[in-house]
Amino acid sequence: MPPPDPAPGKPLVLFDGDCPICRRSVRLLKRLDWLGRLAYRSARDPAPPARVPLDPAALLADMHVLP
C-alpha cells in the first residue's frame, strides 16, 4: 500500500532542496500562494507516489508540479 498523500487535493511542487535558487523560488511561491493551494516538497526526499514517471535527474534539474 502506498504512503498517504501528504497534501490531499493540492498540486505538489517538487524542487531541489539543496539548491539555493530553488529554495528562494519556493519561498517566493509560498508568499504568493496566500490561499495555500500548493504543497511543496524537496525532490531529494523520498518521492511521493505519482501517476507520471519521475526521473530523479530531471527532478533536480527543474521544478515540477504534480497534480
Secondary structure, 3 states (H helix, E strand, C coil): CCCCCCCCCCCEEEECCCCHHHHHHHHHHHHHCCCCCCEEEECCCCCCCCCCCCCHHHHHHCCEEEC
